[in-house]
Amino acid sequence: MSDAFPSVAFQSYIAIGAILFGVFGFLYSVYAMYSSITTPDHPARAPICNTLTNLCRVMAALIALNALLAIYSLYIMSPVGAHNMLLSGGFVISVLAMAGISLWMAFFAME
């Protein structure tokens, strides 16, 4: 493995994570739109909601996997120095927050 590969992998995981989180947000908003049309007279959700729930759960799992791989590639690069450690810590916190929020929304907020 060359020394440049972890850097390329890290950058790729950042881009992929942004795309996955954006797609998750879009799917969740479509799910919310279809869920909001239920009424007391018609309490059943649209059939597409089941499919969207499953898609959001898959997307959340992919976001979590992507976050772990991004953190691991960052670990391999071994940032040295206080500034680099501070930047790395901020990245790790934000990636784990994105993964946690998407997992919570997909598995607990969607009925």
Secondary structure as GFF3:
##gff-version 3
##sequence-region A 1 111
A	DSSP	alpha_helix	5	35	.	.	.	ID=ss1
A	DSSP	alpha_helix	48	77	.	.	.	ID=ss2
A	DSSP	alpha_helix	82	104	.	.	.	ID=ss3
A	DSSP	pi_helix	105	109	.	.	.	ID=ss4
###
